[in-house]
Amino acid sequence: MKLSIIGGTGPQGKGLALRFAKAGFEVALGSRDESRAIEVADSLTSKNQNLEGSITGLSNSEAIAFTDKFVIFSVPWSGHNNTLCEIKGMLADKVLVDIVVPLEDGNPRKVAMPPEGSATEAAQAILGPDIPVVGALHNVSANTLNHLEKKINCDILVCGNNLDARLDTIKLLKNLEVEAYNAGDATSARCLEAITPILIRINMSKAVPFSHAGIKIWPPEE
């Protein structure tokens, strides 16, 4: 299966590319700077030669054309809306999986939600109702993603207004050997995205004896 990651040259994009390529996917890293995408893809491949799939660097437009269905959107929040406006016309018949968290400029321990309520909702407003937007992967440490010898240590909460797109995204994410849960429509992203700065605060705390923690959904004790 083929998928693309727009903003794939950043820490989370690179980590997800490695995880999906390990699971046998053909992954396209998309960037405005195609040469940078090629450089990053070649570096990831050379350092991880036991991948079942592949990682290729392409321009954003080429990466979107490459994917069968899913476009994972992993750009910095500062470029979120502008980049979506640039690629909107290329996304027909695709599902956009928005993993962006609107953190406060200069302070990753605080969230700065847009007027729409969340990055996921802002994306859906820009793209319109015909292009499904799914919010997911907000709470996964980039550090963990980039170390393939480590198991992803959290569950994935998935939201969006299109139920079929949510369920298809959950199936996609299970290729990463994680549990993924349906968290409801796009308004749930207001909660899911806001968890990230809390996790960052905890993981940065000198009073906490660990870092790169995530969220787990635990069943009750029997």
Salt bridges, closest charged atoms under 4 A:
GLU39 OE2 - ARG36 NH1 3.63
GLU86 OE2 - ARG32 NH2 2.84
ASP98 OD2 - HIS80 NE2 2.62
GLU121 OE2 - ARG190 NH2 2.81
ASP155 OD1 - LYS216 NZ 3.60
ASP168 OD2 - LYS69 NZ 2.57
GLU193 OE2 - HIS138 NE2 3.83
